[in-house]
Amino acid sequence: MVIRMRHTRSHTGNRRSHHALKGTRFSVCENCSGNYIKHHACESCGKYKGRQVLDVNARIAKMEKRKKAKNKELGIEPKKE
């Protein structure tokens, strides 16, 4: 099968003009004035549409626990201040 009409560079470019990725849109949190991704909970305070949906303190504690376990596994001693 042979292609009858060749797509010119301009027509190809016009088609591909919609393929670009769009940047992330941020909104300002009403509670803590931090930035958050639209339709997602705020990562700094854990609220979404005025409701508390994430326990931020528990999340931080969990991350610290994982970090300590990984450092212990790798043999890295914690920094003493």
C-alpha positions in Angstrom: 0.0 0.0 0.0 1.4 3.4 -0.9 0.7 6.6 0.9 -1.1 8.9 -1.5 -0.7 12.3 0.2 2.4 13.3 2.2 1.9 15.1 5.5 3.8 18.4 5.3 6.0 19.5 8.2 3.5 22.2 9.1 0.6 19.8 9.3 2.7 17.4 11.3 3.7 20.2 13.6 0.1 21.4 14.0 -0.9 17.9 15.0 1.9 17.6 17.5 1.4 21.0 19.0 -1.1 19.4 21.5 1.3 16.7 22.6 3.2 19.0 25.1 2.9 18.3 28.8 1.2 20.9 30.8 2.7 22.3 34.0 1.4 21.4 37.5 -1.2 23.8 38.7 -1.0 24.8 42.4 -3.5 26.4 44.7 -2.9 28.2 48.1 -4.2 26.3 51.2 -6.7 28.3 53.2 -5.6 26.8 56.4 -1.8 27.1 56.3 -1.2 29.2 53.2 1.0 26.5 51.7 0.9 25.4 48.1 -0.9 22.2 47.1 -1.8 20.4 43.9 -5.5 21.0 42.8 -7.9 18.2 43.9 -5.3 16.8 46.4 -4.9 17.2 50.1 -2.4 19.8 51.4 0.9 18.0 52.3 1.8 20.5 55.0 -1.4 20.5 57.1 -3.3 17.4 55.7 -6.6 19.2 55.0 -8.8 18.9 51.9 -11.9 21.1 51.4 -11.7 22.2 55.0 -11.6 18.6 56.4 -8.7 16.9 58.1 -7.9 13.8 55.9 -4.2 13.1 56.5 -2.5 12.7 59.9 0.7 14.7 59.1 2.5 13.9 62.4 2.0 10.2 62.0 3.3 10.4 58.4 6.4 12.2 59.5 7.0 9.7 62.3 6.6 6.8 59.9 9.1 8.4 57.5 11.6 8.9 60.4 11.2 5.3 61.5 11.8 4.0 57.9 14.9 6.2 57.6 16.3 4.9 60.9 15.8 1.3 59.9 17.4 1.9 56.5 20.4 3.7 58.0 20.8 0.8 60.6 20.7 -1.7 57.7 23.3 0.2 55.8 25.5 0.7 58.9 25.2 4.5 58.9 25.2 6.0 62.4 22.8 8.9 63.2 24.3 12.3 63.5 24.8 13.6 67.0 24.3 17.3 67.6 
